[in-house]
Amino acid sequence: KFTLLLSALALCLLCAAVTANARTWPCKWSPDGGKTQYDLTSTINPSGSYIWRGTRDGEDRTYQLQVCGDVTNPMPACANALPSPAYELSNNNRTCVPLGDITASEWDTNPSGNSVHLTSYAGAFYNSNVRASARIYFQCDPTKGITTPIMEHVSDLWAGQYHFAIVTKYACASKSGLEDEDLEQSVLNSLHMDMH
């Protein structure tokens, strides 16, 4: 019993150390100097990561993904892997591939105009010349809370880039007070013109 207690204590200390040393990336971003703001903080998984089963190239895989930070509860196969915001595990969960480095990340707007995406570069080598990267497309849907991420595909255009999607109301933009004032003034101007 004493040995079991010591093992459990060591595991707790290891988990605490991993959590304390977790690297992060800012989860708030504006593409236009503050007028339009995105805050994805609420999509950070408090358990350390989202974990789900997916399919790639006809094979079942397990994915671990965290938003704006490293996975802090890696599965056993990933315990000795490089820290990463995303891991892909083989069908038998014995092989773990880090898909990016959170410190080599960037925000950008989605091509569709619906919200933003976060790309983390410099993962493990996808092939002899290209490192894997992970891109999370956040999609605004005011009717949805936190949804399980979707593994969409590995991009043909950007070799080794894994595309994930999270659909949530937290991906919807908010407008600054200054822009609200501008909108209010525009409405007042329209009313004034209508009166003359």
Order of alpha helices (4+ residues) and beta strands (2+ residues): alpha-beta-beta-beta-beta-beta-beta-beta-beta-beta-beta-beta-beta-alpha
